[in-house]
Amino acid sequence: MTPRKLGIAHVRGRSMEPTLHEGDRLLVLYGARPRRGKLAIVRLPNDAAGAPRPLAVKRVARRDPEGSDGWWVERDNPREGLDSWAVGVGAIPAAGIRARVLLRLPHRLHLWVPARLR
């Protein structure tokens, strides 16, 4: 079993608009199982030149129809970004689903810090 760890991801790009916007911060759980209809941090396959793509936020649509352990992922904005429907992408292997998005953090997150730590 993969250890679970909380983290923060920063949204770059417009592929998940209107759900998420550039600059949004997300609380994510690394090592969590994907859930249909929920957002996840995924590793898309390398581009046509073999260069790795950055991690991406996508919506988990369904298990791979070919019966593998993979997942089909989709973008919310049909005019921006890549998803499993793009040529050369297809299903994302289970190991490529890096984290499940738990929630979007408020833009103005005020944390209380004790005076002795400031």
Backbone bond lengths (Angstrom), bond angles and torsions (degrees), N, CA, C in turn:
res aa  C-N    CA-C-N  psi(-1)  N-CA   C-N-CA  omega(-1)  CA-C   N-CA-C  phi
1 M - - - 1.453 - - 1.535 109.00 -
2 T 1.320 115.90 134.44 1.459 121.90 179.39 1.527 109.48 -74.50
3 P 1.338 117.74 132.83 1.469 118.45 177.47 1.531 110.68 -64.60
4 R 1.318 115.34 144.83 1.462 120.67 179.12 1.514 109.28 -97.01
5 K 1.322 114.89 141.30 1.456 120.97 -177.68 1.519 108.45 -148.53
6 L 1.340 116.30 134.04 1.460 120.42 176.04 1.520 110.63 -78.45
7 G 1.317 116.38 148.85 1.455 121.18 176.85 1.521 110.12 -154.85
8 I 1.309 115.22 175.45 1.465 121.71 177.19 1.518 108.24 -121.61
9 A 1.322 115.69 132.19 1.462 122.06 177.02 1.521 108.17 -116.22
10 H 1.330 116.12 145.81 1.467 122.22 178.78 1.525 108.18 -109.29
11 V 1.320 116.41 131.91 1.464 121.77 -178.33 1.524 109.48 -80.79
12 R 1.318 115.11 129.64 1.465 122.62 174.46 1.520 106.98 -125.20
13 G 1.286 117.66 135.31 1.460 121.22 178.67 1.517 112.55 92.88
14 R 1.352 114.83 179.87 1.462 120.65 -172.53 1.521 113.30 -120.90
15 S 1.332 118.58 14.96 1.464 119.91 -175.04 1.525 114.00 -68.98
16 M 1.329 118.42 -18.14 1.464 120.47 -178.80 1.529 113.13 -107.07
17 E 1.354 117.39 9.98 1.469 119.48 175.36 1.521 108.77 -68.42
18 P 1.297 120.43 142.40 1.457 128.61 10.15 1.536 114.22 -90.61
19 T 1.333 118.14 -0.04 1.465 120.61 -177.47 1.518 111.91 -66.39
20 L 1.329 116.47 -48.59 1.467 122.67 -179.67 1.519 109.25 -125.57
21 H 1.325 115.32 154.37 1.462 120.87 -179.39 1.520 110.58 -128.51
22 E 1.319 114.95 156.76 1.470 121.94 175.84 1.531 108.88 -47.85
23 G 1.319 116.23 130.30 1.460 121.14 177.63 1.522 114.91 92.98
24 D 1.329 118.23 -12.84 1.466 119.36 176.63 1.528 109.20 -61.15
25 R 1.324 114.82 148.61 1.467 121.33 175.38 1.516 107.93 -113.13
26 L 1.334 115.70 139.01 1.455 121.53 -175.70 1.517 110.62 -122.38
27 L 1.317 116.24 139.16 1.453 121.09 170.62 1.525 105.95 -88.82
28 V 1.334 116.46 123.90 1.465 121.03 -175.70 1.529 109.95 -125.20
29 L 1.318 114.66 155.85 1.454 121.45 177.47 1.524 107.79 -118.20
30 Y 1.339 115.40 105.40 1.461 120.98 178.44 1.528 109.05 -70.67
31 G 1.319 116.66 142.73 1.453 121.65 178.96 1.516 114.30 83.41
32 A 1.332 118.32 1.00 1.467 121.58 179.66 1.528 109.79 -82.89
33 R 1.306 115.71 148.64 1.464 120.56 177.86 1.527 110.14 -70.01
34 P 1.331 117.16 143.59 1.469 119.42 175.72 1.521 110.24 -69.09
35 R 1.330 115.23 153.52 1.466 121.55 176.62 1.518 108.65 -130.06
36 R 1.318 116.18 133.14 1.470 121.24 179.66 1.517 110.54 -54.81
37 G 1.329 115.27 132.68 1.454 121.60 177.56 1.513 114.51 86.73
38 K 1.332 117.85 -11.33 1.464 121.96 -178.58 1.527 109.65 -96.45
39 L 1.327 115.94 165.18 1.464 121.45 179.35 1.522 110.12 -88.49
40 A 1.319 115.08 149.26 1.465 121.22 179.68 1.523 109.97 -144.34
41 I 1.321 114.87 156.09 1.462 121.84 171.53 1.528 105.65 -93.06
42 V 1.344 116.09 123.33 1.465 120.03 -174.40 1.525 111.33 -127.52
43 R 1.320 114.19 155.87 1.468 121.72 172.97 1.519 106.38 -102.80
44 L 1.335 116.47 106.75 1.460 121.22 176.41 1.525 108.83 -73.38
45 P 1.344 117.69 154.68 1.469 119.33 178.56 1.531 111.89 -62.83
46 N 1.307 115.70 159.80 1.466 121.22 177.42 1.521 110.44 -56.14
47 D 1.340 115.89 153.92 1.465 119.97 179.18 1.529 110.20 -72.97
48 A 1.331 116.86 179.62 1.469 122.45 -175.91 1.524 112.48 -59.42
49 A 1.334 117.61 -27.54 1.470 121.16 179.46 1.532 111.59 -87.22
50 G 1.331 117.38 -0.77 1.460 120.83 179.38 1.516 114.71 89.80
51 A 1.333 116.75 3.32 1.468 120.37 -179.86 1.531 109.99 -81.67
52 P 1.338 116.73 138.22 1.462 118.44 178.99 1.523 111.91 -68.38
53 R 1.313 115.11 144.29 1.461 121.24 175.24 1.526 108.45 -92.26
54 P 1.332 117.62 155.46 1.470 119.22 176.82 1.529 110.24 -69.95
55 L 1.326 116.33 162.65 1.457 120.12 173.67 1.521 108.38 -58.51
56 A 1.325 116.89 150.73 1.458 121.36 -176.09 1.529 110.17 -136.67
57 V 1.323 115.62 153.96 1.465 121.40 173.23 1.517 107.15 -96.86
58 K 1.324 116.42 127.57 1.466 121.69 179.37 1.520 109.61 -141.85
59 R 1.330 115.54 161.86 1.463 121.25 175.86 1.532 108.23 -92.21
60 V 1.323 117.01 129.96 1.461 121.81 178.03 1.525 107.63 -75.58
61 A 1.333 116.74 115.85 1.463 121.14 -174.13 1.533 112.29 -92.37
62 R 1.323 116.97 -48.77 1.469 120.43 -176.02 1.518 110.11 -171.73
63 R 1.305 115.37 166.93 1.466 120.09 173.64 1.534 108.53 -68.01
64 D 1.311 115.56 156.65 1.457 120.69 178.61 1.527 109.87 -60.27
65 P 1.340 117.89 125.02 1.468 120.04 -179.49 1.533 113.29 -65.95
66 E 1.319 117.02 -14.88 1.465 120.62 178.79 1.531 111.95 -80.17
67 G 1.336 116.95 -3.84 1.455 120.29 175.60 1.513 115.95 89.57
68 S 1.332 118.00 3.43 1.461 119.62 178.51 1.524 109.82 -77.77
69 D 1.328 116.46 -174.86 1.469 120.11 178.38 1.527 111.53 -84.81
70 G 1.331 117.28 11.73 1.458 121.54 -175.35 1.518 113.77 -85.36
71 W 1.333 113.58 170.70 1.462 122.50 -179.37 1.519 109.78 -129.93
72 W 1.330 116.89 141.59 1.454 121.68 171.31 1.511 107.43 -88.51
73 V 1.328 115.88 132.34 1.459 121.66 -179.97 1.523 109.11 -122.50
74 E 1.327 115.62 150.55 1.457 119.92 -176.72 1.521 111.23 -133.91
75 R 1.314 115.39 156.37 1.465 122.67 173.46 1.519 107.82 -93.91
76 D 1.311 117.70 156.52 1.462 120.78 177.48 1.526 111.86 -87.39
77 N 1.329 117.05 -23.30 1.466 122.06 -178.04 1.541 108.67 -104.41
78 P 1.326 118.07 107.86 1.463 120.00 -176.28 1.527 114.87 -67.22
79 R 1.326 117.52 -11.69 1.473 120.65 -178.53 1.527 113.55 -97.10
80 E 1.322 117.75 -4.73 1.470 120.43 -175.90 1.524 110.99 -134.21
81 G 1.327 116.27 144.82 1.455 121.99 169.96 1.520 115.31 78.93
82 L 1.329 114.00 -170.58 1.463 123.17 -178.11 1.519 110.07 -123.50
83 D 1.333 114.89 156.72 1.456 120.19 171.23 1.526 107.93 -152.35
84 S 1.326 117.59 -170.09 1.463 121.09 -175.40 1.521 113.64 -63.46
85 W 1.313 117.75 -18.92 1.461 121.27 179.80 1.529 111.98 -77.71
86 A 1.318 118.52 -16.09 1.470 121.57 -178.25 1.531 110.41 -73.10
87 V 1.321 115.32 146.03 1.461 121.11 177.23 1.524 108.74 -59.16
88 G 1.315 116.69 131.59 1.458 121.43 177.82 1.519 114.52 87.09
89 V 1.338 118.00 -0.71 1.466 119.79 179.60 1.525 109.47 -104.97
90 G 1.325 118.77 -72.30 1.461 121.50 179.06 1.522 112.64 65.56
91 A 1.312 115.40 -152.53 1.468 121.26 -177.96 1.531 110.45 -70.07
92 I 1.321 114.86 142.62 1.462 121.33 176.64 1.528 107.19 -94.23
93 P 1.338 118.60 124.97 1.466 118.97 179.13 1.529 110.69 -60.67
94 A 1.325 116.50 153.87 1.468 121.16 -179.13 1.526 111.04 -52.07
95 A 1.327 117.89 -37.82 1.470 120.91 179.41 1.525 111.70 -67.05
96 G 1.322 118.14 -19.41 1.458 122.05 179.02 1.520 113.32 -83.52
97 I 1.322 117.11 -9.85 1.462 120.95 174.28 1.523 105.63 -87.56
98 R 1.310 116.34 100.71 1.467 120.91 -170.93 1.517 114.31 -83.31
99 A 1.349 117.51 -36.07 1.466 120.15 -176.26 1.520 109.35 -156.91
100 R 1.319 115.32 156.57 1.459 121.44 172.93 1.525 108.14 -102.37
101 V 1.324 116.65 135.30 1.465 121.05 177.96 1.523 107.97 -77.63
102 L 1.334 116.17 125.77 1.461 121.29 179.33 1.520 111.15 -91.54
103 L 1.345 116.72 -44.22 1.457 120.04 179.80 1.516 110.86 -167.57
104 R 1.330 114.43 161.27 1.468 121.02 174.08 1.520 106.27 -90.05
105 L 1.320 116.55 131.57 1.459 121.36 -179.87 1.516 110.00 -80.96
106 P 1.331 117.46 147.03 1.469 119.74 176.95 1.530 110.53 -61.02
107 H 1.328 116.15 149.11 1.466 119.68 179.69 1.514 112.10 -65.04
108 R 1.295 116.82 -34.81 1.469 121.15 178.45 1.509 108.46 -111.40
109 L 1.312 114.96 86.30 1.454 120.82 179.84 1.521 108.29 -94.62
110 H 1.306 116.94 109.98 1.456 121.96 -179.31 1.516 108.61 -96.36
111 L 1.281 116.73 117.62 1.454 121.30 177.88 1.519 109.87 -104.29
112 W 1.291 115.62 137.16 1.458 120.38 176.07 1.517 107.61 -82.04
113 V 1.321 116.90 125.99 1.453 122.91 178.31 1.533 107.62 -121.16
114 P 1.334 117.60 123.88 1.464 119.36 178.55 1.531 110.85 -55.96
115 A 1.338 115.22 145.40 1.474 121.10 -177.46 1.518 111.93 -56.46
116 R 1.313 118.25 -35.26 1.466 119.81 -177.93 1.526 113.26 -69.90
117 L 1.321 117.26 -14.20 1.460 120.90 179.21 1.528 112.92 -100.71
118 R 1.337 116.53 -6.35 1.478 119.27 -178.77 1.495 111.06 -80.89
